[in-house]
Amino acid sequence: MAGDALGGFNLAEAAASSARFETAKACRIPVGKRLAIGRLRLSRGREVQLELEQRAVR
């Protein structure tokens, strides 16, 4: 797997079967809007699962 981060996000972790994008600043996405944070390039036939985690803003 390979990937690139976009728009103020970083590809904080990339392994053979997982990736984590993160940002240092708070980010709000209005209802119905989209925000591209990165791209992942996978080999064919891979299943994709997504987890979102909200961390406390300091």
Backbone hydrogen bonds in HBPLUS format (Angstrom, degrees):
<---DONOR---> <-ACCEPTOR-->    atom                        ^
c    i                          cat <-CA-CA->   ^        H-A-AA   ^      H-
h    n   atom  resd res      DA  || num        DHA   H-A  angle D-A-AA Bond
n    s   type  num  typ     dist DA aas  dist angle  dist       angle   num
A0002-ALA N   A0041-ARG O   3.15 MM  39  5.16 153.2  2.22 137.7 145.5     1
A0041-ARG N   A0002-ALA O   2.69 MM  39  5.16 164.5  1.71 158.4 158.3     2
A0004-ASP N   A0039-ARG O   2.94 MM  35  5.29 148.8  2.04 142.7 151.3     3
A0039-ARG N   A0004-ASP O   2.81 MM  35  5.29 153.1  1.88 150.6 158.7     4
A0006-LEU N   A0037-ILE O   2.90 MM  31  4.90 159.6  1.94 123.2 119.9     5
A0009-PHE N   A0006-LEU O   3.11 MM   3  5.62 159.8  2.15 122.3 128.6     6
A0010-ASN N   A0022-GLU O   2.76 MM  12  5.42 155.7  1.82 155.9 164.1     7
A0022-GLU N   A0010-ASN O   2.96 MM  12  5.42 152.6  2.03 147.5 156.4     8
A0012-ALA N   A0020-ARG O   2.74 MM   8  5.53 122.0  2.08 150.0 168.0     9
A0013-GLU N   A0020-ARG O   3.31 MM   7  5.02 150.2  2.40 136.2 137.9    10
A0020-ARG N   A0013-GLU O   2.75 MM   7  5.02 144.6  1.88 147.9 149.7    11
A0015-ALA N   A0018-SER O   2.75 MM   3  5.19 171.0  1.76 163.2 162.1    12
A0033-LYS N   A0030-PRO O   3.04 MM   3  5.54 161.9  2.07 138.5 139.1    13
